[in-house]
Amino acid sequence: MLTIYGVIRSRASRVVWLCHELGLPFEHVPVIQAYRLPDPDAQGAPLNTHSPSFLAMSPAGAIPVIRDGDLVLTESLACTLYLARKHGQPFGPADATEDAQMLQWSFCAATALEADALTLLFLHRPGRTQSGADQAAIANAAERLVRPLSVIEDHLSRGAYLVGGRFTVADINMAEVLRYAQGYHELMDRFPATTAWLQDCQARPAFQRMWKDRSAEPE
Ligand SMILES: N[C@@H](CCC(=O)N[C@@H](CS)C(=O)NCC(=O)O)C(=O)O
């Protein structure tokens, strides 16, 4: 059986969401980020990204990791793309063209969006007092996101989903990155097709199931 290592309050959410879409059973090992623990190296600390047994399996010391038979795989987007390709349509590619398009949107999410979207998530939390430096970082991140978001907006204005006219792994990979920026309305309100698509993705029962389990985890 497939094993997913990593609490759902992490990029493991992407893999869990896809598995629910696929109806794929998995064992879940809730390895937690070391930085979220007061003393990750203490005896009796929960299994975390510093734990020797976890590092022995995955020296990168990051979650998520999946194990599928003899394959141990890191990098959340590699995990989702692998599972989607393995299980085929509708969530995976029908052919090399769709495969390339799924890679394109996933790499776009990881390289053109993720870092700046995370800046918005961390610095624009409700109730957080922002320093001047924070405000500058938020403005810069939002400005850098305009160009890739314009490309996505244009694409989604002409079709409901990113690839093949159906919901696929590309939508999961992109939606989970754009979720980080979703609360920054000053930016997202400029992209109505993208906002509507994101809400549509998050209304799916598989996302809702993942989100319920994620919300049940300690903050
Ligand atoms: N590019 C990697 C990033 C993995 C990553 O940084 N994961 C975070 C949690 S979302 C982590 O494990 N941090 C470990 C730590 O800080 O101890 C991926 O997409 O899987």
The ligand as an SDF file (V2000), in Angstrom:
LIG
                    3D

 20 19  0  0  0  0  0  0  0  0999 V2000
    9.8540   21.5290   -2.6100 N   0  0  0  0  0  0  0  0  0  0  0  0
    9.5220   20.6450   -1.5150 C   0  0  0  0  0  0  0  0  0  0  0  0
    9.4700   21.4480   -0.2200 C   0  0  0  0  0  0  0  0  0  0  0  0
    9.3290   20.5390    0.9800 C   0  0  0  0  0  0  0  0  0  0  0  0
    9.3080   21.3430    2.2800 C   0  0  0  0  0  0  0  0  0  0  0  0
   10.0110   22.3520    2.4270 O   0  0  0  0  0  0  0  0  0  0  0  0
    8.5030   20.8650    3.2140 N   0  0  0  0  0  0  0  0  0  0  0  0
    8.3880   21.5330    4.5010 C   0  0  0  0  0  0  0  0  0  0  0  0
    6.9700   21.4160    5.0090 C   0  0  0  0  0  0  0  0  0  0  0  0
    5.7590   21.9710    3.8610 S   0  0  0  0  0  0  0  0  0  0  0  0
    9.2950   20.8010    5.4830 C   0  0  0  0  0  0  0  0  0  0  0  0
    9.3150   19.5980    5.4910 O   0  0  0  0  0  0  0  0  0  0  0  0
   10.0890   21.4830    6.2920 N   0  0  0  0  0  0  0  0  0  0  0  0
   10.9120   20.7370    7.2080 C   0  0  0  0  0  0  0  0  0  0  0  0
   11.4160   21.4500    8.3540 C   0  0  0  0  0  0  0  0  0  0  0  0
   11.3530   22.6720    8.3060 O   0  0  0  0  0  0  0  0  0  0  0  0
   11.9000   20.8350    9.2900 O   0  0  0  0  0  0  0  0  0  0  0  0
    8.1900   19.9420   -1.8250 C   0  0  0  0  0  0  0  0  0  0  0  0
    7.3880   20.4930   -2.5960 O   0  0  0  0  0  0  0  0  0  0  0  0
    7.9670   18.8400   -1.3330 O   0  0  0  0  0  0  0  0  0  0  0  0
  1  2  1  0
  2  3  1  0
  2 18  1  0
  3  4  1  0
  4  5  1  0
  5  6  2  0
  5  7  1  0
  7  8  1  0
  8  9  1  0
  8 11  1  0
  9 10  1  0
 11 12  2  0
 11 13  1  0
 13 14  1  0
 14 15  1  0
 15 16  2  0
 15 17  1  0
 18 19  2  0
 18 20  1  0
M  END
$$$$
